Amino acid sequence: MISNARLALSLAIALICTCAALAQPTPADPGAPPPPRVQVQGGVEYLNGGAGEEARAAIAAQAADFPLRIAFSTPGGAYIVADHVDVANASGKVLGLDNAGPLLAIKVPPGDYTLDVRIGGKSERRPIRVGREPVTLNWRLADDAKR
């Protein structure tokens, strides 16, 4: 009888361990990069990435916490990654990132900013005002900037 109890206990433990292992999240594509995570540069929090659907969904799920959101694409709508992005205010550069996008969400206080983007040897500059409500800039870069 003790032997049957031990067998039952062993089976129960094995079942629990198996269920726990199966419950662990696994990426849909094992070769996919990890989901974007909040990073900090000079005290400024940001999310950068979105090359795949899962990464875009992860950024969208956290976007409410970031007042400035930028999506880089070509005029045809294809997402694109900028070689470099600088975000500055009247006091100077707030954030500088290489390989930015295609989605970039930045936690900055309300104010006026200048965005400088470099891609494919070309640069573009745009002013933007961040208020109390989040602002999204759909930045359509020239088709010839796409590599």
C-alpha positions in Angstrom: 0.0 0.0 0.0 2.9 2.3 0.8 4.3 1.4 -2.6 1.1 2.5 -4.3 1.0 5.8 -2.4 4.6 6.5 -3.4 3.8 5.7 -7.0 0.8 7.9 -7.0 2.8 10.7 -5.4 5.6 10.3 -7.9 3.1 10.4 -10.8 1.5 13.5 -9.3 4.8 15.3 -9.0 5.8 14.3 -12.6 2.4 15.7 -13.8 2.8 19.0 -12.0 6.3 19.4 -13.3 5.2 18.6 -16.9 2.3 21.1 -16.6 4.6 23.8 -15.2 7.0 23.3 -18.1 4.3 23.4 -20.7 2.9 26.6 -19.2 6.2 28.5 -19.7 5.8 31.1 -22.5 7.8 30.4 -25.6 8.4 32.7 -28.5 6.3 32.0 -31.6 9.5 32.2 -33.7 12.5 30.9 -31.8 14.8 32.9 -34.1 12.9 36.1 -33.5 14.6 38.8 -31.4 13.4 39.3 -27.9 10.5 41.7 -27.4 11.5 45.4 -27.0 12.0 46.4 -23.4 12.2 49.8 -21.8 15.7 51.3 -22.0 17.1 54.4 -20.5 19.6 56.9 -21.9 20.5 60.0 -20.0 17.5 59.6 -17.8 15.1 59.3 -20.8 13.1 56.1 -21.1 12.3 54.7 -24.5 11.2 51.7 -26.5 12.8 51.0 -29.8 12.1 48.2 -32.3 9.1 46.7 -34.0 10.6 44.8 -36.9 8.1 42.0 -36.4 4.4 41.8 -35.5 5.1 40.6 -32.0 7.6 43.4 -31.3 5.1 46.0 -32.6 2.4 44.5 -30.4 4.7 44.7 -27.4 5.4 48.4 -28.1 1.8 49.2 -28.7 0.8 47.5 -25.4 3.2 49.9 -23.5 2.8 53.0 -25.7 0.4 54.7 -23.3 3.3 55.5 -21.0 5.3 57.3 -23.7 4.1 60.8 -24.8 6.2 60.8 -28.0 5.7 58.0 -30.5 7.3 57.8 -33.9 6.7 55.3 -36.7 9.3 55.4 -39.6 8.1 54.1 -43.0 8.5 54.8 -46.7 5.7 56.6 -48.6 4.5 53.2 -49.7 4.0 52.2 -46.0 6.8 49.7 -45.6 8.4 50.1 -42.2 12.0 51.3 -42.1 14.8 51.6 -39.5 16.6 54.9 -39.3 20.4 54.8 -39.1 20.3 57.5 -36.4 17.8 59.6 -34.6 18.5 62.7 -32.3 15.9 64.2 -30.2 16.7 67.7 -28.8 14.9 70.5 -27.0 16.0 74.1 -26.3 18.5 72.8 -23.7 20.2 70.4 -26.1 20.2 66.7 -27.1 17.8 64.6 -25.0 18.3 61.3 -26.8 20.5 59.9 -29.6 19.9 56.4 -31.0 21.4 54.3 -33.7 19.2 51.8 -35.6 16.0 53.5 -34.4 12.6 52.1 -35.3 10.7 51.3 -37.1 8.7 52.2 -33.9 10.2 54.5 -31.3 8.4 55.5 -28.1 10.0 58.1 -25.9 9.1 59.3 -22.4 9.7 63.1 -22.5 8.0 65.9 -20.6 5.7 68.3 -22.5 7.7 70.8 -24.7 9.0 71.6 -28.1 11.5 69.2 -29.6 13.5 68.8 -32.8 13.9 65.4 -34.4 16.9 64.8 -36.7 16.8 61.5 -38.6 19.6 60.1 -40.8 19.0 57.2 -43.1 20.8 56.1 -46.2 23.1 59.1 -46.1 20.2 61.5 -46.1 19.0 63.6 -43.1 15.6 65.0 -42.3 14.6 67.4 -39.5 11.2 68.0 -38.0 9.9 70.0 -35.1 7.3 68.5 -32.8 5.4 69.7 -29.8 4.6 67.2 -27.1 1.7 68.3 -24.9 -0.2 66.6 -22.1 -1.7 64.1 -24.5 0.6 61.7 -26.4 1.6 62.6 -29.9 2.3 60.2 -32.7 4.4 61.1 -35.7 4.1 58.9 -38.7 7.4 59.9 -40.4 7.3 58.9 -44.1 10.9 58.9 -45.3 11.8 59.2 -48.9 11.6 55.9 -51.0 15.3 56.3 -52.0 16.3 56.2 -48.3 15.2 52.6 -48.1 18.1 50.2 -48.4 
